[in-house]
Amino acid sequence: MGYKVAVVGATGNVGREMLNILDERKFPADEVVALASRRSIGVEVSYGDRTLKCKALEHFDFSDVDICLMSAGGSVSKEWSPKIGAAGAVVIDNSSAWRMDPDVPLIVPEVNAAAAEGFKTKNIIANPNCSTAQLVVALKPLHDKATIKRVVVSTYQSVSGAGKDAMDELFSQTKAVYTNSEIVNKKFPARIAFNVIPQIDVFMEDGYTKEEWKMMAETKKILDPRIKLSATCVRVPVFVGHSEAVNIEFENPISADEARDILRKAPGCLVIDKHEPGGYATPYEAAGEDATYISRIREDATVENGLVLWCVSDNLRKGAALNAIQIAEVLINRKLISAKKKAA
């Protein structure tokens, strides 16, 4: 018997990607329901070769739902995820609402799948921030080998991480440059076309942004609380795909060649690392793909036991939708959930 899956936020970038990936991976669902706000009732979304009409979250009965993929923002998740969990569905939430809750597992399946067993307290599992997800996929196999002490990461994050309106703003501003029209900033605090913005999310008292704090806190929760991490998160004029330049300091020696070999064998990683023009991955190649691409692996001579690398991933897939569905697959494969018996 298959599972009944509800996708909340089905009209958004990530919600639509979730529906695509459920179909691509032949997820064992007997029924998939698209949910959104009342203003999106009847909006059609694609699920494989089928078309689903969105229903209203506010009026939906979750009593026979097995898995709820939640991608409707933090405030919606704060209100609805506990209600949905109490109705018996496991909520896999893509917002920041539950990530640091001690009773909610924060999962990247290639890194800490075993922690998914802790979902039963609230029936909620959190998906990490998109920039964190790809980072920990790259760090985990290296940490297992040589124990990471400290990470310094600079991100180059695409506009799709800020939603459809952000993608529209990059498009409209780029068009305005070429037509000599007025450039209007709505979604971003500065012009994004042909520019970079060293701010993602709000500033905190210590001068870091909320996005940077998320990377620090989430990496500790997912991978190891002893790891020290400093991040600078930058928005760049790319539609899809986050990139990261990562400096890593280890407790034990590890060479670039060793790291390359380890990462080639690691789940979720794809190494493209030739010392020649074009011998590396860019966001363009990563778009639409599942892997975390790793390039430019080299030794850092400024610290003892240091490495530098470049990693790129599709933020809508591994950074959000794909990771959520992989978590659902973990629940099924580890027999942590079973499909409810549906009324005839």
ZIQUI-V592688 format. One record per residue. RES is the residue in one letter. PHI is phi in whole degrees, 0 to 359 (none if undefined). Layout:
BEGIN
res=RES phi=PHI
res=RES phi=PHI
END
This chain:
BEGIN
res=M phi=none
res=G phi=276
res=Y phi=257
res=K phi=260
res=V phi=242
res=A phi=251
res=V phi=249
res=V phi=265
res=G phi=90
res=A phi=291
res=T phi=271
res=G phi=277
res=N phi=305
res=V phi=287
res=G phi=301
res=R phi=296
res=E phi=293
res=M phi=302
res=L phi=297
res=N phi=299
res=I phi=286
res=L phi=305
res=D phi=288
res=E phi=305
res=R phi=271
res=K phi=51
res=F phi=301
res=P phi=286
res=A phi=252
res=D phi=281
res=E phi=212
res=V phi=237
res=V phi=244
res=A phi=263
res=L phi=237
res=A phi=202
res=S phi=286
res=R phi=301
res=R phi=290
res=S phi=256
res=I phi=303
res=G phi=88
res=V phi=297
res=E phi=267
res=V phi=230
res=S phi=269
res=Y phi=225
res=G phi=63
res=D phi=268
res=R phi=256
res=T phi=241
res=L phi=252
res=K phi=261
res=C phi=292
res=K phi=250
res=A phi=278
res=L phi=303
res=E phi=299
res=H phi=247
res=F phi=270
res=D phi=265
res=F phi=267
res=S phi=297
res=D phi=250
res=V phi=274
res=D phi=268
res=I phi=227
res=C phi=244
res=L phi=267
res=M phi=257
res=S phi=219
res=A phi=236
res=G phi=97
res=G phi=296
res=S phi=292
res=V phi=295
res=S phi=295
res=K phi=301
res=E phi=281
res=W phi=262
res=S phi=300
res=P phi=297
res=K phi=294
res=I phi=292
res=G phi=298
res=A phi=293
res=A phi=281
res=G phi=109
res=A phi=272
res=V phi=275
res=V phi=265
res=I phi=251
res=D phi=256
res=N phi=266
res=S phi=273
res=S phi=273
res=A phi=299
res=W phi=242
res=R phi=299
res=M phi=260
res=D phi=291
res=P phi=296
res=D phi=266
res=V phi=239
res=P phi=293
res=L phi=247
res=I phi=238
res=V phi=237
res=P phi=306
res=E phi=291
res=V phi=251
res=N phi=217
res=A phi=303
res=A phi=299
res=A phi=291
res=A phi=299
res=E phi=299
res=G phi=279
res=F phi=290
res=K phi=291
res=T phi=300
res=K phi=238
res=N phi=61
res=I phi=229
res=I phi=235
res=A phi=261
res=N phi=267
res=P phi=285
res=N phi=301
res=C phi=301
res=S phi=289
res=T phi=289
res=A phi=303
res=Q phi=291
res=L phi=297
res=V phi=289
res=V phi=299
res=A phi=284
res=L phi=284
res=K phi=305
res=P phi=295
res=L phi=286
res=H phi=297
res=D phi=299
res=K phi=277
res=A phi=230
res=T phi=63
res=I phi=282
res=K phi=262
res=R phi=210
res=V phi=229
res=V phi=240
res=V phi=232
res=S phi=245
res=T phi=254
res=Y phi=231
res=Q phi=259
res=S phi=288
res=V phi=289
res=S phi=297
res=G phi=296
res=A phi=256
res=G phi=100
res=K phi=298
res=D phi=299
res=A phi=291
res=M phi=295
res=D phi=297
res=E phi=293
res=L phi=298
res=F phi=298
res=S phi=292
res=Q phi=291
res=T phi=297
res=K phi=298
res=A phi=295
res=V phi=299
res=Y phi=284
res=T phi=259
res=N phi=57
res=S phi=261
res=E phi=292
res=I phi=263
res=V phi=248
res=N phi=261
res=K phi=239
res=K phi=277
res=F phi=250
res=P phi=285
res=A phi=215
res=R phi=302
res=I phi=258
res=A phi=295
res=F phi=55
res=N phi=207
res=V phi=230
res=I phi=237
res=P phi=277
res=Q phi=208
res=I phi=230
res=D phi=74
res=V phi=277
res=F phi=280
res=M phi=253
res=E phi=299
res=D phi=276
res=G phi=95
res=Y phi=282
res=T phi=269
res=K phi=299
res=E phi=298
res=E phi=293
res=W phi=298
res=K phi=303
res=M phi=299
res=M phi=295
res=A phi=291
res=E phi=290
res=T phi=299
res=K phi=297
res=K phi=292
res=I phi=282
res=L phi=256
res=D phi=189
res=P phi=294
res=R phi=276
res=I phi=289
res=K phi=267
res=L phi=220
res=S phi=235
res=A phi=232
res=T phi=234
res=C phi=254
res=V phi=233
res=R phi=270
res=V phi=236
res=P phi=279
res=V phi=236
res=F phi=284
res=V phi=222
res=G phi=113
res=H phi=262
res=S phi=240
res=E phi=218
res=A phi=260
res=V phi=236
res=N phi=258
res=I phi=234
res=E phi=248
res=F phi=250
res=E phi=286
res=N phi=242
res=P phi=297
res=I phi=205
res=S phi=268
res=A phi=298
res=D phi=297
res=E phi=298
res=A phi=299
res=R phi=300
res=D phi=295
res=I phi=297
res=L phi=290
res=R phi=297
res=K phi=267
res=A phi=279
res=P phi=296
res=G phi=83
res=C phi=255
res=L phi=225
res=V phi=270
res=I phi=233
res=D phi=213
res=K phi=248
res=H phi=276
res=E phi=204
res=P phi=304
res=G phi=82
res=G phi=273
res=Y phi=208
res=A phi=267
res=T phi=237
res=P phi=303
res=Y phi=299
res=E phi=289
res=A phi=282
res=A phi=299
res=G phi=85
res=E phi=252
res=D phi=267
res=A phi=283
res=T phi=265
res=Y phi=274
res=I phi=234
res=S phi=220
res=R phi=53
res=I phi=284
res=R phi=206
res=E phi=277
res=D phi=260
res=A phi=283
res=T phi=276
res=V phi=224
res=E phi=285
res=N phi=58
res=G phi=244
res=L phi=228
res=V phi=234
res=L phi=210
res=W phi=240
res=C phi=228
res=V phi=225
res=S phi=205
res=D phi=286
res=N phi=291
res=L phi=281
res=R phi=263
res=K phi=298
res=G phi=285
res=A phi=206
res=A phi=296
res=L phi=298
res=N phi=300
res=A phi=298
res=I phi=288
res=Q phi=298
res=I phi=297
res=A phi=300
res=E phi=294
res=V phi=299
res=L phi=302
res=I phi=286
res=N phi=295
res=R phi=268
res=K phi=56
res=L phi=275
res=I phi=223
res=S phi=224
res=A phi=293
res=K phi=289
res=K phi=286
res=K phi=272
res=A phi=294
res=A phi=290
END
